[in-house]
Amino acid sequence: MPAPAGFDLSPPLSSPEDQALWANFILKLQSLYKPPLIELREDYISFYAGKFARIPFDGQNFLCFSFTITNSNINTCNDDGNDNDDNSDKQKYSHELWRVAEAAEESFGKERIHRWIDAADKQRVYSWREVKESVKKYKKPGLRQIFSIQTIPNKGRGLIATVDIPIGTRILAESPLFTQTSFTLLETLEETLKAKVSHLTPLQQSQFLALHNKYTAPYPLYTGIFRTNALPCGVDSPVGAVYPTICLMNHDCLPNTTHFWNENIQQETIHATRFIPAGSELTISYATSDPRDSRRQKLQNSFNFLCTCSLCSLLPSEIFKSDTRRGKITNLDSQIGNGDRVMNNPTDCLQACHTVSELLKEEYPGCYQPLLARTYYDAFQICITHGDQARATVFAGRLYDMRILCEGEDSPETEKAQRLRENPEGHRNFGASRRWKKGKGMVPKGLDEKEFEKWLWKLA
């Protein structure tokens, strides 16, 4: 039976200076090791060499790194997929794992790193009981049960649903590690970010430094991580925020969640926009609704990956259909947003909204998109501008339902939609025209669904 080997850290971490050294140690390990040799878990880096071959992101409970070399360890980490069982492979893998000790010695000094080569080695500082208790503390209590953070092939870390998630579920509401405006000069951004990170807790520092950095040049480390991961705090906001969990979410051109900055609670929220089966990856969209080639090019330029999601991997004939739908949506949106057209040809604009809503349902099947909420708001504005409170009330109700699903009841946009539903005449455009004048109580009753939709959208 192979004997374990490893090193103990003594004395353990205690001071803020120690925690800063630990953050740099984690960064060093992440530059030395990549999957499949390691797996990035939610709270620690796991090496395929036994249950104690783990390095936590928060080092306050760390005592020992222990590894055991076996053939199965080696085969798990072998890129060529072939079984290997000779001594040379074991020696290579052992050397890789001893590099962890070398990195620790460089970070904390050789006097604090006590190497040992078997369980009875006198260099050992801690008992197995102490080590087991410390490893149990790596995983923080009370973390989310609805998903887990896992390493995903060819993607790095990501979020995986651990249960079936219904449409509209708030999966996560997360406060930023910090925020930063886009007005900061690039020449001073690195030092500004370093100062912000220095005020974080040791765990938060490790979380930030563990985020993906797509830049090897021209940006320095902290700037690269920030520019890779920052999300705007609202549409077109000059303020960007970095999150320990949300920034791990990967892209899909047909995402199953939507993210939203909730000003009321000062958090970024994630909501399920379709039914998500357990075991599925939770995804957001990094891209616009451009056609496929333009979308992929932007993703390549901005995030350094070529998208191969289910939409981008369709057959050419299906990609053509998708691109055509997206092109029509963009064209119709520009018509709907034309103020003169809304005043002079409101029926055409309302019917254009209907076409957009149908195209969105085709392009995002089974998914309640924020784009659909925007379309309902456009339709509401057209109706209320021309005095039709009846139709406006219906569209405000649909807008409210979409906001609930995509943003939650505490969202400012949801609250706004509720006010419009209850008091459509309170909108600033009310009374600009009396062409379609109707009271709120003039919504027809007794129509079947098809006839009601024809009335609502003024279809022939």
N, C-alpha and C positions, 0 to 999 in steps of 0.2 A: 504494500500500500504506500503510495507516495507521501512523503512527509511534507507538512506545510513549511513555508519560509516567509520572511517578511521583515517589517521593522515597526518599532514603537516610537511614538512621539512623546518625549518627556523632558520637561514638564509640559502638560497639555496647554492649549491656547487659553489665555486669560485676559490679556490686555487689548485695547483698540489697535495697538501696533501689531500684535499677533494676528488680529483679524485682517489687517491690511496685507500682511505677509501671506496669509492664507488665500486671499483673493488673487494675488499674483501667482501663487502656486497653482491654483485652479486654471488660470489663464495659460500657464506654462504647460500643464498637462494637456489642455485642449489643442495646443499647437503641436504637441508630440504625438498624440494618439487620435485616430479617427476610426469610425466603424469600418470593418466589423470587429476590430480588436476591442473596442469598447462599446457600451450602450449608454446613451444619456437618458437617465431616468428622471423622474420628477424632482427628486431631492438629492440625487447622488450620481456619480459616474461609476458604472459597473464594468469590471473586467471579467472576462470569461475564465475565471480561475478560482472559483469557490465563493461561498457566501460572505466571506470577510474581505474579499478583494474589491472593496468599495471605497470611494473617496467622496464624502458628502460636500455639497456646495457650501453649507454652513459648517465650519470646522470646529464649533465650540464643543461638540461631543466626541470628536475624533481622538482615538487612542492608538489604533493599530491598523496597519495594512498587511493582510496575510494572503498568500496565494499558494495554490497547490497545482502542480503541472500534471495533467493527464492527457491521454490521446484525444479524448473527446473535446477538451479545451482547445487543443491545437486545431482539430478539424473544424470546430465552430468558427474559428478566426481565420481559416485558410481561404484565400480568395479564389483558388483554382478549383475548389470543389472536390479535390481528391483526398482520400484518406492518407494520413501520414502517421507512422508510429516509430520512426527511428530516433535515435538519441540526438542527432543533429537538430531535428525540429524542436525537440524539447529544450535543447540548449539555447536555440534562437529565441524561443518564446520566453524562457527564463530570463534571458538577457533583456528582453523588452520590458518585462515586469520589474526587474531590478532598476530600470531607468526611472521608475516612480520614486524609488529611494534616493537616487541621485538628484532628482529634481527637488525632493524634500530637503536634502542636505544643502543644496544651493540656496533654497528659500529660508531655511530656519537655522542652518549651521550644523556641522557634523556632530557637535556635542549634544544636540537634542535628538538626533536620529540614532536609534539603537537597532542595528541590524541583527537578525538571528536566522539560523538555518534549519532548526528543528524545534519541536515543541518543548524540549528539555533544555534548550540553550540558556546559559546563565545570563546572556545579554537581554533576555526578556524582562520587561518591566512590569507588565500587567498579566493577570491571570485570564484564562479563557472566559471565566464568568464575567469579569469586568469588561472584556472585549465584547461579549455578546450583549451585555446591557447597553453599552455605548452604541452599537450598531442599531439596536432597536429604536434609538432616539433619532436616527437619521431621518426617518419618515415623520413629518410633522402631523400631529393629530388635527382632526377637524377639516381636512382638505375635502375638496369636491368629490362626491360619489357618482355624479352623473357622467363623468368622463375621466380618463386617465391620460397622462402624458407618456408617450411611447416613442421609441425610435422607429421611423418608417423608412423602408428601403428607398434609397435615392432621394430622400427628402429631408433627412435629419429628424429632429424632434417634431411631434405634432400631437394633436388631441384626438383621442378615440372614444366614441360613445361607449359607456359600459352598460347602459340600459336603453330600451326603446325610448326615444324622445319625441313627444307629440309636437305638432305645429304650434308655434307661438310660445313655446317654453323659453323662459329666460334661463339660458345655460350658465351665464356668468355675468357679473357686474364687478369690474375691477378698477381700482384706483391706480393712477400712473405712478411709476417710480419717481418720475419728475417730468416737468414740461419745459419747453424751450421755444422761444420765438424764432421765426425765420429771418428776423431782421439783424441778427448777430452777424458781424463780419466773420468770414471764413477764417481769417488770420487769427482771430481770438476765440473761435468756437471751441477748439480742443481744450484750452485752459478753463473756459466757462463750464464745459461738460465735466471735466475732472473735478472742479470745485463742487458741482452738484452731486456727483457720485460719492465724493468724500463724506458728504453729510448723510448718506444712506446707512442703514444698518449693515453689518457684515453679510448677512444673508442676501439683502437687496443688492449689495455690491456684486456678490457672486452671481446673482440672477442676471444683472445687467451684462457683466463680462462674459456670461455663458451664451448670450444671444448671438445669432448668426451675424457675421460681418462679410459682406460680399466684396469689400474693397481690400485688395492687397496694396493698392496704390490708386489715386494719389493722396488719399486721406489718412491721417494718423488714426490710431486705434479707436478712441472714444468717438471721434467724429464719424468714422466708418460704421460703427455699431448703431449710432443714432440715425444716420442717414438711411441705413438699411431697414430699420425697424419702426421709426416714428410714424404714428398715425395722427392726422389732423384732429384737433378738438372741435369738430363740427365742419360742415361743408365750407370749403374755401377759407378755413381759419388759418391765420398765420402762426398759430401755436401748435406745436407738435408734442406728442406724448409717447412715452415708452412704457410698456407693460410687461411684467414678468411672465404672464401666461398667454395673453391674447397675441403677443408678438411671436408666439410659437406656432400660431395657426397658419396652415399652408393654403395656397391659392387653388381655386377651381373656377373656371369660366361659367359653370353652373353650380354655384355654391349652395350649400344647404343651410347656411346661417347668414345673418346680416349683422354688421357691427354699427354702433351708433353712440356718439358722445352725448350723454344725458347731462345737460347743464344743471338740472335740478339737484341731482345727487353727486355731480362732479365725478362721474365714473363712465367708463366705456362699457356698453352692454352688448351681449351676444344673444340673439334670439334665433330659434329654429324657424326657418321659413318653409320647411317641408317636413314630413315625417322622416325621422332618422332612425334606422334600425340599429340595435346594439352591434358593436363591432365596426361601424362605419367611421371614417375619418370626418371630423368636423372641419369645414372649410369656409373661407371667406373669399371675396374677390378683390384682387389687387388692381384689376384692370378696369377700363371703361367698357362700354357696350359696343366697341368698334367691331368691324368684320375680323375674321380670324387672323389673316396675315398681319394686319396692322396691330391687332391685340398682342399677338405673339412677339412682334418686334419691340413693342413698348415694354413688355415683360422682360425680354432679353436685355434691353438697354438699362432698365431700371433695377432689375433684380437678378440678372445674370443667370437665367434659366430659360430653357425652351419648353413651353407649356405642352404637355401631352395628356391633358385632361380628356374626359370622355367626349366633350364637344369638339376640341381641337383634333381628336383622333378619328372623327367620323369619316365615312367614305366621301370622296370629292363631291358627289351629287348631293349628299346631305349637308355638307359644309356650304355649298352654293345656296341651298334653301335657307340655312341659318343666316348667312351673310345678307341675303336678300331681305329677310325679315328685319334684321337690325338696320339695314339701310333705309327701309321704309319707315321704321320707327323714328330714326333721326330726322328724316325729311318731314314727316308729319309733325314732329315736335316743333320744328322751326315754324311751320304754318300756324300751329296752335298758339305759339308765343308771339305772333304778330298782332299788335294792338289794333291796328286799322282793320285787319281781317276779322278780329273778334267783334268789332263794332258793326262792320258792314255786312259780314257773312257769318253770323253766329251759328246758323244751322250747319253749314259746312264744317265749322270748327268743332261743333259738338259731335258730329258724325266722325270727324277725324279722331277725336278722343276715343270713340267706340272702336274704331279700327285699331288704334294703338293698344287698347285693352285686350282685344282678341289676339293680336300679334304677340303680346307679352305672354299670354296664356299658352300660345303655341311654342314660343321660344323657351319658356321656363315651366314646363309641364309639372303640375302638382306643387307648384311653388308660389308662395305669396311674396312677391317682390316689392321692395320700397318704390320701384318705378311705377307699380300699379297704384300705389297711394298718390303719387304725384299726378297721375292721369286723372284720378277721381277729383283731385283738387283743381286741376285745370277745368274739368267739366263743371264743377261747382262754380268757379269764377265766371265762366261763360254765362251760366244760368242766372246768377245773382246780378251780374252786370245789366242784364235785360229784364230784371224785376221778377223772375220766375222763382219764387220762394219754394214752390212745391218740389220741383226737380232739384233745386239747390239743397233742400233738406235731405232728400234721398242720397245725393252724392256725398253730403257731409257725413251721413251715417256710414256709408261705405268707406269713406276716408278714415273715420274714427275706428272702424273695425280693423282696417289695415295697420293703422298706427299701433293699436293694441297688440297685434300679432308681431309686428316688427320692432317695436320700441318699448312696449309695456305701458301700464296705466300712469306711471309717474313721469313719463316723458313730457317735456313742454309742448311738443308737436301734438301729442295725444290730447292734452288739455285744450289746446287751441281748436282741434277738430271737434271736441265735445262742445265748446262754446258756439262754434259755427252750426252744429247740428241743432242746438237749442235756440239759437238766435241768429239765423242766417242774414237777417237784415242788418246786423251789426257789422258786416263786412264793409270795408271802405268803398267798394265799387257799387254797392247797392244804390239804385236810383239813377245811375248814369244813363239808363235807357228804360222805357216802359214797354218795349216792343212785345215782351212775353209775359206781361204782368199777371201773376197768379199768387194767391195766398198760400200759406203753408198747409192749410186744410184741403187743398184742391188736388191732392194725390189720389188718383182713381183707385177704386176698390173693386174686387171681384174679378180682376183680370188674371188669366193664367200667366205663367212666367214669361212665355214667348211674347205675348201681347203687352205685358208690362214693360219688357225691355224695349220693344218698339216705341212705346209711348215715351219712355225715359230718355232715349237717345234721339228722338225725333226721326226714326227710320221710316222709310216709305212703306 
